[in-house]
Amino acid sequence: MLSDHFLRFRRVSTAAKLGVTAVTAWGLLYCVIQLSMNAHESVAGNYIGFMLICSAGGVLPACLMMLYAGSAQYEPFELVRRDPREQLTANLTWSSIVGALGAAAAVLVFFTMEFVVLGQPLTGSAISLILLLAVQNFMMVVSVSLFALLFACLGFPWGQFLPVIIGFMVIARWLLMSLAGDASRYTFYFWYPISPSWSVVAVQQIVPFIGYCVLMSFIDSVAFNRTDRLV
């Protein structure tokens, strides 16, 4: 199954490969700059700032570009010889892999900046926050990826909807700041830093995330099965 994604990486245009590289480099630089500008903050404070600013502005765009570049897209001739459902299964699996890669990258950047560069003490509560950051970044990437895959399953070219999704997620925090209430919290529902307590996060984010994944996987499957690709 992974061979489909590696084949897709080889097939994408040079411009797309440069786009993935550029967005990934920008995401890394963006996160480093934001953490450097808040060097005086505690680990808990920088965790909140990372989840509010760096995750959607730096980690997510790079992951969505990876999702696009590695997504399996069978040509009509391939669909005749292969079970079309393999494409959907491969892309759902790929979204989880990209989510894991995004979470690992977020933890690596945060850990390096906080405990290596800035010299923060590595306490038990700090380790708990790092693990929480990994889980929430994973949920962020997977939840948005499943939403993006819906448009791909409906037959829309990636170039028509992916820039819109990336652009919205990057500026969403600033757009929603002027709105009253918890607009940002509900928009960033699965990765909003609601609490450092795992019990709170488990009930309010992790359990709903599992239900969301089941629902979106079903919706993606229905959309995929009702879209004609032999054209």
C-alpha positions in Angstrom: 0.0 0.0 0.0 2.8 2.4 0.8 4.2 1.8 -2.7 1.2 3.8 -4.0 2.3 6.8 -2.1 6.0 6.6 -3.1 4.9 6.2 -6.7 2.7 9.3 -6.3 5.7 11.3 -5.0 7.6 10.3 -8.1 4.7 11.2 -10.4 4.0 14.7 -9.1 5.4 17.6 -11.0 8.6 19.4 -10.1 6.6 22.4 -9.0 4.6 20.3 -6.6 7.8 18.8 -5.1 9.2 22.3 -4.7 5.9 23.4 -3.1 6.1 20.6 -0.5 9.7 21.5 0.2 9.0 25.3 0.5 5.9 24.9 2.7 7.8 22.4 5.0 10.8 24.8 5.3 8.4 27.7 6.0 6.6 25.7 8.6 9.8 24.8 10.4 11.1 28.4 10.3 7.7 29.8 11.4 7.7 27.5 14.5 11.3 28.2 15.4 10.7 32.0 15.1 7.5 31.9 17.2 9.2 29.8 20.0 12.3 32.1 20.0 10.1 35.2 20.3 8.5 33.7 23.5 11.7 32.4 25.1 10.7 34.1 28.4 7.5 32.0 28.7 7.2 28.8 30.7 6.9 25.4 29.0 3.2 25.5 29.7 2.9 28.9 28.1 4.9 27.9 25.1 2.8 24.8 24.7 -0.3 26.9 24.5 1.2 29.3 22.1 2.5 26.5 19.9 -0.9 24.9 19.7 -2.7 28.2 19.0 -0.2 29.6 16.5 2.4 27.2 15.3 0.3 24.1 14.8 -2.2 25.5 12.3 0.3 28.0 10.8 3.3 25.9 10.5 2.7 22.1 11.0 -0.6 21.7 9.3 0.2 23.4 5.9 3.3 21.1 5.5 1.3 18.0 6.4 -1.6 18.9 4.0 1.0 19.3 1.2 2.4 15.9 2.0 -1.1 14.5 2.0 -1.6 15.8 -1.5 1.8 14.8 -2.8 1.6 11.2 -1.5 -2.1 10.5 -2.1 -2.9 7.6 -4.3 -4.8 8.6 -7.4 -5.5 5.8 -9.8 -5.9 6.5 -13.5 -8.9 5.1 -15.3 -6.8 2.3 -16.8 -5.6 1.4 -13.2 -9.2 1.5 -11.9 -10.2 -1.2 -14.5 -7.5 -3.6 -13.2 -7.7 -2.8 -9.5 -10.4 -2.6 -6.8 -11.2 1.1 -6.6 -11.7 0.8 -2.9 -7.9 0.2 -2.5 -7.4 3.9 -3.5 -9.7 5.1 -0.7 -8.2 2.7 1.9 -4.7 3.8 0.9 -5.5 7.5 1.3 -7.2 7.0 4.6 -4.2 5.2 5.8 -1.9 7.8 4.3 -3.8 10.5 6.3 -2.9 8.7 9.5 0.7 8.3 8.5 1.0 12.0 7.7 -0.7 12.8 11.0 2.0 10.7 12.8 4.8 12.4 10.9 3.3 15.8 11.7 3.1 15.0 15.4 6.6 13.7 15.4 7.9 16.9 13.7 6.0 19.1 16.1 7.4 17.3 19.1 11.0 17.4 17.6 10.8 21.2 17.0 9.2 22.0 20.4 11.6 19.7 22.3 14.7 21.1 20.6 13.7 24.7 21.1 12.5 24.4 24.6 14.9 22.0 26.2 18.0 22.2 24.0 18.1 25.8 22.8 16.3 27.6 25.6 17.4 25.3 28.4 14.0 24.7 30.0 14.0 22.0 32.8 12.6 18.7 31.7 10.1 17.9 34.4 7.4 15.4 34.6 4.7 18.0 33.8 6.8 19.1 30.8 6.9 15.5 29.5 3.2 15.3 29.9 2.7 18.5 27.9 5.0 17.1 25.1 2.9 14.0 24.9 -0.2 16.1 24.8 1.2 18.2 22.1 1.9 15.1 20.0 -1.6 13.7 20.4 -3.3 17.1 19.6 -1.1 17.7 16.6 -2.0 14.2 15.3 -5.7 14.9 15.8 -5.3 18.2 14.0 -3.7 16.8 10.9 -5.9 13.7 10.7 -9.2 15.7 11.3 -8.4 18.3 8.6 -7.0 15.6 6.2 -10.2 13.6 6.4 -12.1 16.8 5.5 -9.8 17.5 2.6 -10.1 13.9 1.3 -13.8 14.4 1.1 -13.3 16.9 -1.8 -10.8 14.5 -3.4 -13.3 11.7 -3.1 -15.9 13.9 -4.9 -13.6 14.2 -7.8 -12.3 17.8 -7.3 -8.7 18.4 -8.3 -6.4 19.1 -5.3 -5.4 22.5 -6.7 -9.0 23.7 -6.4 -9.6 23.2 -2.7 -6.3 22.6 -0.9 -5.0 26.2 -1.2 -8.3 27.4 0.2 -8.1 25.0 3.2 -4.5 25.8 3.9 -5.1 29.6 3.6 -8.1 29.4 5.9 -6.4 27.4 8.6 -3.4 29.7 8.6 -5.4 32.9 9.1 -8.4 31.4 10.9 -7.1 32.5 14.3 -6.9 36.1 13.3 -10.2 36.0 11.5 -12.0 34.6 14.5 -10.4 36.8 17.1 -12.9 39.6 16.4 -15.9 37.2 17.1 -17.4 36.9 20.5 -17.5 33.6 22.3 -15.4 30.5 21.7 -15.2 30.6 17.9 -11.5 29.7 17.8 -12.0 26.9 20.3 -14.8 25.3 18.2 -12.9 25.8 14.9 -9.7 24.2 16.4 -11.8 21.8 18.4 -9.5 18.7 18.4 -6.3 20.6 19.1 -7.3 23.7 21.1 -5.3 23.7 24.3 -8.2 23.4 26.7 -6.4 21.9 29.6 -3.1 20.2 30.7 -5.1 17.5 32.3 -5.3 14.2 30.3 -8.7 13.4 31.8 -10.2 16.6 30.4 -8.6 16.2 27.0 -9.7 12.5 26.8 -13.3 13.3 27.4 -13.6 16.6 25.4 -11.2 15.9 22.5 -9.9 12.4 22.1 -13.3 10.5 22.4 -15.1 13.0 20.0 -12.1 12.7 17.6 -12.6 9.0 17.4 -16.3 9.5 16.6 -15.4 12.2 14.1 -12.9 9.8 12.3 -15.5 7.1 12.0 -18.1 9.5 10.7 -15.8 11.2 8.2 -14.4 7.9 7.0 -18.0 6.8 6.3 -18.8 10.1 4.5 -15.6 9.8 2.4 -16.5 6.3 1.5 -20.0 7.2 0.4 -18.7 10.1 -1.6 -16.0 8.0 -3.2 -18.4 5.2 -4.2 -20.8 7.6 -5.8 -18.3 9.4 -7.9 -17.5 8.2 -11.4 -13.8 8.1 -12.1 -13.7 6.1 -15.4 -13.7 9.3 -17.5 
